[in-house]
Amino acid sequence: MAEVRVSRLGLIINPVAGLGGAMGRKGSDETDIAQRATAEGRVSQAPHRAARALAAFRAQSDAPVLAGPVLPDGDAAQAFGPGALTQTAKDTLATVQAMQGQVDLILFAGGDGTARDICAANETGIPILGIPSGVKMQSGVFARSPERAGRLSAAFLADPRRRTEMVEILDLDEAARRDGRLSAQLYTVARTALDRQGARQNPKAGSTDPVGDLDAALAAYVAEMEPDTLYILGPGTTMKALKDRLGGGSLLGVDLAEGGRLTGIDLDDTALLARVRGRRVRVVLTVVGGQGFLLGRGNQQISSQVLRAAGLPPIDVICGAEKLAGLTPQELTIDTGDPTLDGTLAGYWPVITGAGRKQVVRVVA
């Protein structure tokens, strides 16, 4: 009688992933990003987010977990992979290769670049699922939160049919970014756990906001900006149109405005912290197309620490009705990395959809 192998979860953590977000780097692909982060006293959040996912996984599954190239914070996952456990892309590729035939699902903490690396080494097509730990996360392989990643992993391993679906692996087009355009590029497709509960995010969609339709709303917002208030302006094409009315600003960065003009362009979280303390603050955001994220995708500079230091300021959302209507499910999501804060912010928010028009939308963590 053939031996029935126990289901196993493979866990891969890229501790470099996401380091560039709060630093305002738009990604973590620079070869010296880890050294820069260390010099600034920054600590990777990927092991911590992996530990959150594993806690949710272990609440529903007792399947063994083989982890590499580094281990999650405070968890007894079995170290797995060839040689020393380090943190380079080469180590990630070697670990994926070693997991072939050994695990039934690869759960990884990283971003789009990590997803691309895993796909390149995943010769047998083991299903993969992402714990969102990067900066942009354009791909549809990522869960909407670490906890949802853990629960979906447990459900997948418990499913005798191990049902899967194919998703796109996207990444920011760096050439377009250098030209001042925001564009995602399709690199490959991957097999992932079937999700019928909205646990995974959708792939990033191109901008569906006809900014012309929002032009009157943007003009009205600028006209009503209070002179004694410091405005934190998030990234995106809609926000760039707002920034242009204030004199310019960045497409992918987080900027500051007060007194009717920009007073800070493309700032990191440290600069924001220094500016918000003791000030009256408002945050202005738009919605990530197709995904519905407000915080935690491409704007990690607006961190939980910044929001708390600013006294949990009002957050204004500007988004066209067409983009909202295209969201599945019909809700917005926040993922600051601080579950307590995310729970506090969740609720029903008004979204500015046009001049004199607002739509109330559910916001979830």
TORVEX-67776 format. One line per 10 residues: number of its first residue (from 1); for each residue y, x, z of C-alpha. Coordinates in Angstrom, 3 decimals. Layout:
NUM = Y/X/Z  ...
***
This chain:
1 = 0.000/0.000/0.000  3.379/1.385/-0.989  5.654/2.316/1.867  8.707/0.101/2.237  11.757/2.271/2.775  14.302/1.190/5.371  17.678/0.192/3.939  20.275/2.905/4.414  24.013/3.046/4.123  25.604/6.169/2.722
11 = 29.086/6.908/4.076  31.499/9.331/2.404  34.863/10.180/3.940  37.632/11.956/2.070  39.996/13.112/4.847  42.645/14.120/2.311  42.910/10.576/0.961  46.064/8.749/1.969  47.851/11.793/3.372  50.492/11.565/0.672
21 = 51.393/7.938/1.376  53.542/8.251/4.470  54.845/11.551/3.045  56.261/9.671/0.079  54.072/11.628/-2.353  52.765/8.514/-4.261  49.264/9.975/-4.018  47.204/12.752/-2.455  46.212/14.638/-5.595  48.332/17.764/-5.120
31 = 46.143/20.757/-4.318  48.255/21.706/-1.305  48.602/18.216/0.183  46.347/19.027/3.160  48.323/22.159/3.975  51.606/20.251/3.753  50.266/17.525/6.004  49.044/20.063/8.565  52.413/21.819/8.539  54.093/18.490/9.297
41 = 51.639/17.679/12.082  50.029/14.781/10.207  46.480/13.641/10.897  44.220/12.006/8.339  43.593/8.312/8.939  40.480/8.176/6.739  37.971/9.021/9.533  39.648/6.447/11.780  39.539/3.761/9.091  35.907/4.636/8.405
51 = 35.162/4.192/12.121  36.752/0.729/12.017  34.546/-0.201/9.071  31.439/1.145/10.799  32.178/-0.804/13.975  32.231/-4.010/11.917  29.083/-2.897/10.068  27.139/-2.108/13.241  28.067/-5.489/14.721  25.949/-7.057/11.954
61 = 23.427/-4.385/10.920  21.218/-1.754/12.511  20.586/0.069/9.230  20.787/3.875/9.457  24.028/5.480/8.286  24.017/8.849/6.515  27.525/10.313/6.525  29.227/13.235/4.790  31.078/15.448/3.922  32.837/14.753/7.277
71 = 31.906/12.391/10.087  33.772/9.262/11.209  35.722/9.284/14.462  33.627/8.463/17.521  30.497/7.301/15.674  26.937/8.579/15.787  26.307/8.445/12.046  23.754/11.001/10.860  25.350/14.026/9.191  24.189/14.227/5.595
81 = 24.809/16.467/2.648  24.143/19.985/1.425  25.432/22.924/3.433  28.449/22.922/5.690  30.338/19.674/6.122  33.779/20.350/4.687  36.369/18.255/2.893  36.835/19.243/-0.729  36.215/17.204/-3.890  33.319/19.570/-4.642
91 = 31.721/18.663/-1.306  32.137/14.962/-2.066  30.434/15.369/-5.451  27.561/17.327/-3.875  27.088/14.681/-1.184  26.960/11.869/-3.766  24.340/13.806/-5.706  22.296/14.332/-2.534  22.452/10.591/-1.771  20.766/9.659/-5.063
101 = 17.552/7.807/-4.163  18.329/8.073/-0.441  20.757/5.200/0.179  21.205/1.635/-1.068  25.000/1.471/-0.920  27.677/4.162/-0.824  30.572/3.120/1.393  33.487/5.504/1.018  36.823/6.029/2.728  39.323/7.200/0.150
111 = 41.484/6.102/-2.740  41.253/5.789/-6.508  40.730/9.534/-6.964  37.789/9.465/-4.557  36.315/6.494/-6.436  36.553/8.448/-9.688  34.841/11.484/-8.142  32.006/9.368/-6.730  31.439/7.620/-10.057  31.273/10.978/-11.840
121 = 28.412/12.149/-9.597  26.639/8.819/-9.108  23.988/9.387/-11.767  21.637/6.560/-10.736  24.377/3.974/-10.312  24.076/3.310/-6.582  26.448/0.427/-5.748  29.674/1.643/-4.157  32.296/0.006/-1.952  35.650/1.406/-0.823
131 = 37.210/1.433/2.624  40.905/1.372/1.664  42.239/4.759/2.791  44.280/6.030/-0.158  47.843/5.496/-1.293  47.753/3.251/-4.365  44.222/1.822/-4.596  44.528/0.106/-7.952  40.765/-0.391/-8.383  38.750/-3.506/-7.620
141 = 36.083/-1.573/-5.689  38.062/-1.586/-2.424  37.706/-4.068/0.406  40.940/-5.615/1.611  40.553/-4.002/5.064  38.162/-1.593/6.815  36.609/-4.448/8.770  35.903/-6.448/5.621  34.322/-3.350/4.085  31.955/-3.066/7.034
151 = 30.991/-6.724/7.029  30.436/-6.818/3.260  28.253/-3.690/3.499  26.102/-5.299/6.187  25.757/-8.504/4.169  24.769/-6.546/1.066  22.011/-4.600/2.826  20.712/-7.813/4.418  20.521/-9.563/1.042  16.965/-9.182/-0.359
161 = 18.354/-9.542/-3.880  21.059/-6.875/-3.400  23.344/-8.732/-5.790  26.057/-6.689/-7.470  28.906/-7.030/-9.935  30.834/-4.610/-12.125  34.437/-3.662/-11.344  37.049/-1.480/-12.988  37.941/1.924/-11.574  41.653/2.436/-12.173
171 = 44.155/5.104/-11.234  47.872/5.570/-11.688  48.765/6.991/-15.095  50.494/10.215/-14.037  52.145/10.751/-17.433  53.673/7.272/-17.245  54.811/7.909/-13.685  56.618/11.066/-14.734  58.364/9.006/-17.434  59.499/6.502/-14.817
181 = 56.942/3.815/-15.728  54.388/2.167/-13.455  51.054/1.901/-15.273  47.392/1.900/-14.260  44.772/3.586/-16.452  41.150/2.469/-16.735  38.708/5.349/-16.158  35.302/3.701/-15.826  33.438/0.756/-14.352  31.189/0.771/-11.303
191 = 28.630/-1.461/-9.648  29.632/-2.882/-6.281  28.423/-5.469/-3.766  28.805/-9.047/-4.957  31.685/-10.677/-3.090  32.165/-14.424/-2.970  34.268/-14.522/0.204  37.382/-12.642/-0.932  36.494/-9.504/1.048  37.371/-7.201/-1.853
201 = 40.750/-6.842/-3.467  41.316/-7.547/-7.132  42.199/-4.711/-9.520  45.901/-3.977/-9.785  47.451/-6.158/-12.486  50.397/-5.229/-14.650  53.740/-6.716/-13.745  53.847/-10.422/-14.550  57.298/-10.946/-13.081  59.785/-11.572/-15.879
211 = 62.573/-9.792/-14.024  65.052/-11.748/-16.133  63.859/-14.941/-14.428  64.469/-13.293/-11.052  67.787/-11.784/-12.064  69.870/-14.555/-10.518  67.831/-14.355/-7.313  68.336/-10.578/-7.124  72.061/-10.978/-7.731  72.281/-13.593/-4.976
221 = 70.326/-11.398/-2.565  72.622/-8.424/-3.139  75.696/-10.616/-2.714  74.402/-11.824/0.648  73.398/-8.412/2.054  75.037/-7.969/5.446  77.278/-4.897/5.760  76.076/-3.957/9.260  72.376/-4.057/8.326  70.176/-1.213/7.109
231 = 67.871/-2.405/4.316  64.507/-0.755/3.668  63.689/-1.343/0.001  60.058/-1.017/-1.111  58.686/0.175/-4.480  57.855/-1.739/-7.661  59.501/-3.023/-10.806  61.078/-6.052/-9.126  62.498/-3.861/-6.373  63.758/-1.354/-8.946
241 = 65.776/-4.151/-10.539  67.258/-4.891/-7.114  68.006/-1.210/-6.533  69.724/-0.966/-9.918  72.253/-3.489/-8.665  72.985/-1.085/-5.820  73.422/1.957/-8.015  69.928/3.145/-8.952  67.041/4.115/-6.712  63.395/4.975/-7.222
251 = 60.630/3.012/-8.936  57.727/4.165/-6.760  59.589/5.245/-3.625  61.046/3.606/-0.525  64.844/3.633/-0.453  67.576/2.630/2.001  70.735/0.632/1.408  73.687/-0.403/3.529  77.223/-1.460/2.843  76.350/-2.507/-0.693
261 = 75.074/0.886/-1.833  72.015/3.113/-1.620  72.130/5.616/1.226  68.659/7.119/0.926  66.263/7.537/-2.004  62.498/8.110/-1.953  62.189/8.707/1.793  59.066/9.471/3.799  58.147/7.856/7.092  59.764/10.603/9.175
271 = 63.132/10.081/7.492  62.807/6.319/7.893  62.024/6.659/11.595  65.154/8.746/12.097  67.315/6.185/10.335  66.040/2.892/11.798  66.270/3.594/15.501  69.080/1.677/17.147  69.977/-0.096/13.916  69.814/-3.665/12.710
281 = 67.168/-3.515/9.979  65.692/-5.727/7.259  62.770/-4.854/4.983  62.668/-6.050/1.370  59.356/-6.062/-0.505  57.671/-7.440/-3.575  54.014/-8.286/-4.152  51.423/-5.995/-5.750  50.350/-7.862/-8.885  46.778/-9.142/-8.913
291 = 46.120/-7.921/-5.368  48.709/-9.746/-3.286  49.442/-6.830/-0.953  52.790/-6.598/0.808  52.176/-3.578/3.044  49.550/-0.849/2.829  49.375/-0.273/-0.930  51.786/2.304/-2.317  54.349/1.825/0.478  52.709/3.519/3.476
301 = 56.071/5.118/4.230  56.920/1.745/5.806  54.386/2.497/8.509  53.517/0.603/11.661  55.528/3.209/13.578  58.588/2.549/11.418  58.249/-1.206/11.818  57.862/-0.948/15.593  60.755/1.502/15.910  62.902/-0.966/13.968
311 = 61.957/-3.723/16.399  59.644/-5.574/13.959  62.533/-6.430/11.652  62.702/-9.448/9.332  60.813/-8.901/6.075  62.092/-10.540/2.886  59.698/-10.929/-0.052  60.920/-11.368/-3.628  58.303/-12.330/-6.199  58.157/-14.549/-9.254
321 = 56.254/-17.829/-8.995  54.031/-16.794/-11.926  52.799/-13.704/-10.108  52.081/-15.738/-6.962  50.200/-18.343/-8.987  47.992/-15.612/-10.458  46.669/-14.464/-7.075  43.063/-15.166/-6.111  42.833/-16.150/-3.297  46.273/-17.716/-2.944
331 = 47.450/-15.511/-0.086  49.248/-12.264/0.629  47.784/-9.352/2.596  49.091/-6.686/4.980  47.210/-3.520/5.952  49.478/-1.175/7.910  46.567/0.631/9.567  47.453/-1.000/12.895  45.226/-4.105/13.297  47.225/-5.376/16.263
341 = 50.487/-5.243/14.327  48.841/-6.777/11.269  47.686/-9.689/13.399  51.192/-10.121/14.803  52.739/-10.203/11.333  50.178/-12.592/9.835  51.219/-16.192/9.334  53.198/-18.162/6.780  56.107/-16.393/5.086  58.783/-17.732/2.747
351 = 58.859/-15.891/-0.584  61.988/-15.852/-2.742  60.838/-16.975/-6.212  64.211/-17.640/-7.847  67.863/-18.376/-7.180  67.856/-20.934/-4.369  64.049/-21.249/-4.521  61.443/-20.254/-1.944  57.712/-20.793/-1.664  55.807/-20.589/1.631
361 = 52.674/-18.425/1.328  49.969/-17.547/3.826  49.920/-13.892/4.872  46.659/-12.461/6.243  45.507/-9.152/7.709
***
